Amino acid sequence: MGPVAFLWPPDRNWTAQADNIAPCGSADGPSNRTEFPLTQGAVALTIADEAWNVAIRLATGNDPRTESDFIDDQVVSNVSEVDPGHQCYKLQSIGEITAGTNATIQMEYWGEFEGENNGNNQSFFACADITFVAASDFNISAPCFNVTSSEFDTPSSSGTSSPTSSASSTSNTSSDSQSGGGGGGGLSTGAKAGIAVGSIIGGLALIGLVALLMLRRGKAMGLKGKEEYELRAKDLGSPVPGQEPTTPART
């Protein structure tokens, strides 16, 4: 991948020889189209290095080949800068497009690539090929989360890292997708249920462990008491008629 790539929908095959060539930065044509909802759709980016002036556009059709094939209006507001990490951006209105329409989402941005262009900025391109479906028919759980490397401290002397702010992870469905710059809110119902069940199982396991230790301790104390009783009974000897039994002196 170049400095930035599509995490979802999956982008076309990347090659270093073509990543600066418009409109898609790839020598390959459309293949393996991804279903994409007509409403509430979002794109997820994986970012390996800083980039600027990120523009995301859309072209309908089976195989757009020129920059002019992509509409002038961006489907995501221009992003001035991105940091290494992952970002999710919700698409704006895509106009009067119907289910079953093939399209290509294009990303254009400025970035630096080590060893190229004397370290100066250059334009990069990437494309993801999709087929639009009605939101009610879209049932893919797509990755959509926001986190950057700057949100984490460097590892401490103990070898552990301390996050300064938590990353939000959500599943992008027709009813829930994240826009850029913000995290999701709270845990899902399934996550809460999993935590609750895990806590109950952990609690029962701890109680069982304590009970086992107490049982073993009690058994050991019982055996010790029995041995002491048998030894004391042996030392007492047989009682003499008419004489009180004597108790052996303790040592």
TAJO-V413677 format. One record per backbone hydrogen bond with DSSP energy under -1.0 kcal/mol. CO is the residue of the C=O (numbers start at 1). NH is the residue of the N-H. If there is no record, write none. Layout:
[[CO NH] [CO NH]]
This chain:
[[3 48] [3 49] [5 46] [8 44] [15 18] [15 19] [18 21] [19 125] [21 25] [34 131] [36 133] [41 91] [43 89] [44 7] [44 8] [45 87] [46 5] [47 85] [51 82] [52 110] [54 79] [55 108] [56 75] [57 106] [58 71] [59 104] [66 69] [67 70] [75 92] [79 54] [80 53] [82 51] [84 149] [85 47] [86 147] [87 45] [89 43] [95 97] [98 101] [101 132] [102 61] [103 130] [104 59] [105 128] [106 57] [107 126] [108 55] [109 124] [110 52] [111 122] [113 116] [116 119] [117 120] [122 111] [124 109] [126 107] [127 12] [128 105] [129 34] [130 103] [131 36] [132 100] [133 38] [134 137] [135 138] [140 142] [142 172] [144 170] [146 168] [147 86] [148 151] [149 152] [151 164] [151 165] [156 159] [160 156] [162 153] [168 146] [170 144] [172 142] [176 173] [179 182] [188 192] [189 193] [190 194] [191 195] [192 196] [193 197] [194 198] [195 199] [196 200] [197 201] [198 202] [199 203] [200 204] [201 205] [202 206] [203 207] [204 208] [205 209] [206 210] [207 211] [208 212] [209 213] [210 214] [211 215] [212 216] [213 217] [214 218] [215 219] [216 220] [217 221] [218 222] [219 223] [220 224] [221 225] [222 226] [223 227] [224 228] [225 229] [226 230] [227 231] [228 232] [229 233] [230 234] [231 235] [232 236] [240 243]]
